């Protein structure tokens, strides 16, 4: 699978909201990783590794795609350890980390329960999983071509509960358009999703974004403090699907 085509690679063009989402993930995670041993699984090109490493005790990143791992290694040049591995079988000893991170990748896992089992093994007592994923109940949601399964908020809660984690779930990036232009773009996107007209690759999506949003911004190789806005995730109800937010965040503690 050519994961480079669906990964936020350095140099890719993005909207401000795209960069807000990237920054928010790691700004949010940083409050749980200070002074901790941290593992980011499916780290992609590693844009958040350096940011976390400034306060964490240790950070290790890894991805299954060899080319993406090379990109991260070339940027960090040994500042942060980056490895190639499969999320279903983590190459680490038991009780090695305090926090495991998985951002925008659970839908690429063929067996997410195997991943959670591995997390339970490598995490220390009371260790945390920090996860974020697109909300499949967002009406403009468009699945990736390499995905296996997307989760709603209640499904995520059940998944973690069944695999020996106590989870709390949050949402961010409200779907409510705040202008006439936003309402028009939202309507067009919903129509495009319905008729499968949205390109599957990042490069293909750039052309659509440029059409509606004008000048795009460059995805950096490493995020920096204050580079854009952080949208603080808020607690959500879990007894029914959530239609209010584009992104779901999970804090899950090992039982």
N, C-alpha and C positions, 0 to 999 in steps of 0.2 A: 504494500500500500504506500502511495506517495503522500505521506503525511505533511510534507513541506507545502503541498498545495492547499491545505486546509488549516495551517498553523500560522499564528501571528508572528511572522518572521521580521527581523530588523529591516527597515527600508520599505516595508509594505505601507501603502497609503491607507489612512483610516480617518473616520470622522472623529470629532472631539469626543462624542459619547463613547466610541470604541476605546479611546485612550483613557477616558474617565473610568471605564469598566476595568481596564488593565491595571490602572493605578489603585483603584478601590480594593481590588483583591488583596494586594500586598500590604497596603496601608492597614486594612482590616486585620490581616493575619499578623502583622507586626506586634499587635498588643498581646498576642498569646505566645510569641516566640522569643521574647527577650530573655537572654541568658539560658536558652534551651538548645538541645541537640535536635536539629530539624532536618527532615527528609522531604524533598519535593519530588513526587512521582509524576511522570509525564510533564516535565518542566518545560517542554518545548525548547525555544532558543534561550531560555533562562533569564528573561528580562527582569524577573523579580529576585533572583538569587543574591545578587550583590546588595540589593536593598535590605533583604532580611539578614544578610551576613554582618551588617554593620552593628546589629544589636544582639543577634543570636550567639550562643557559645560556639556552635558549629553548624554549617549548612552543607548538605549534599544534595545534588540534583541529578535526575536521571530521566532518560527517555528511551523509547524502543527504536526510534529512527536514527540510524547511524549518521546521516547527513545533518540532522538537526543537532545531535550531540556535538558533532564537529564544529558547528557554528557557535554553540555556547562555549566550548573549550577555547576556540580561537579568540573569543572576546575576553574571557576571564583570565586566560593564560596562567592558570594555577591559583588564582585568588580564591576560587571556589571549586571544590571537587565536583566534577560532572562525569557521570558514568552512563553506559548503555545497558539497559536491563528491561525486562518484561514486568509490568505491574502485577501480574498474576503470581510471580515467584521472585520475591525481593531477595537480592544477594547479600543479606546482612544477618548477623547473629541476633538471637532473641534478646529482647529488652535493650535495644541499641539506641532508641530515639525517644524523645519526649513528645514530639509533634510530627505527624505525617500530613502533608498537604497534597491535595489533588484538585486542581483548578481546570474547569472546562474540559474534562476528559473522561468522566465516568461513563459517558455514552459510547466511548470507543472500546470499553472493556467487554469482552465476550462473556466473562464470568465475574461480575462485580463482587459476588460473594467470596470468591477466591481471593480477590484483592483485600477485602475486609478481614478475612481470616489471616492473611499475611500481615496486615496492619496490627491486628491484635497480638500477633507473635512478636513483632519487632518493637512495639511500643512498651515503655515501662509502665509501672503501676500508675493509674490515673492519667495515662497518656491521652493525647487528643488527636483526632482527625479534623482538619479544616478543609472543607469542600465547597466549591461553588459550581453551579451548572445553570445553563439556560432553563427557564421555566417552560415546560412543554405545553402548559395551559395558556401561555401567552398567545393571543389570536394571530400574531404575526410570526410565530415560531416557524423556522425553516430548518429541517434536519440536515445534518452533514451526510455526504454520500458514504462515509466509512462507519457510520454509527451503527450500534446494535440495539440499544434501548435508552430512551429518555424517561425521566422520572418526574412525577408530580410531587408536590410537597408532602401529601399523605403517604405516597409510595416510598419516598425517601425515609420518612420516619419509620415505616414498617421495615424497610431494608436494614437500617441500623439496629433497630430493636431485635430483629431476628438473628443478628450477628454479634450480639453481646456488647452493644454500645448504647449509652444514654445520649440521645440527640436533642438539640434545640435547632430550630429552623427559622431563618430570617429571609426577608426580601428586600431588594433595592432596584432602583431604576423603574419608576412608575411608568405605566403604559399610557397614562392620560396625556394626549397631545395638548400643548399649552398655547397654540396659535393656529390660525387658519391654515398656514403652510404645513404645520405639523399634522393637522387633521387630513389634509389632502395627501400628504406623503404616507400617512398611516393607511388610508383607504387604498392607495395604489399598491402598497406593500402587501396588504391582505389579499388583494386580487391576484398579485403576482405569485404569492404562496399558494393560493387555491388552485391556480392553473400551472403550477410547477415551472414558473418562468424565471425564478431567481437563479443565477449562476451558482455552481457548486464550489468553485475555487475562489481563493482570496483575490487573485488577479481579476477574475471575472466580476466579482462583486465591486471591485474598485471602480469600474466603469459606471456601474449603476449609481454608486454613492456619489461620484463626481457629478453626475447628471442632476441629482436632486439636492446635493449639499454644497456644490461648488468646489472650491479649493479644499483639498484634503491635507492632513498632517502626516508626517512620517513616523512610523513606529520605531521607537528607539531600541538600541541593543540592551539598554539597562535603564530602568526607571529611576527617577531622582525624587527626593523629597519636595513636595509642593509643585511638581511639574504640571499638574492639572487638578481638577476637582475630585474630592473623595465623597461618595454618596453613602453615608453611613447606613448599613443594613438595619432593618427594623423587624421586631418579632411579628410573626404572622400566625393566624389560626390554622390548625392542622386537621380539623374534622371535615374539611371539604377542599376541593381544588382551589388554588389561588389564581385569580385572573388579573390581579392588580400590578404585579411586578414582572419584569423581564428576567431577572436573575434571582436564583435561590442560593442561600448560603447555609452551611451546616457546621455546627460545632458538636462533635460527638466524642464523648469520654469513654475510655475503656472501662468495662465493668470488672 
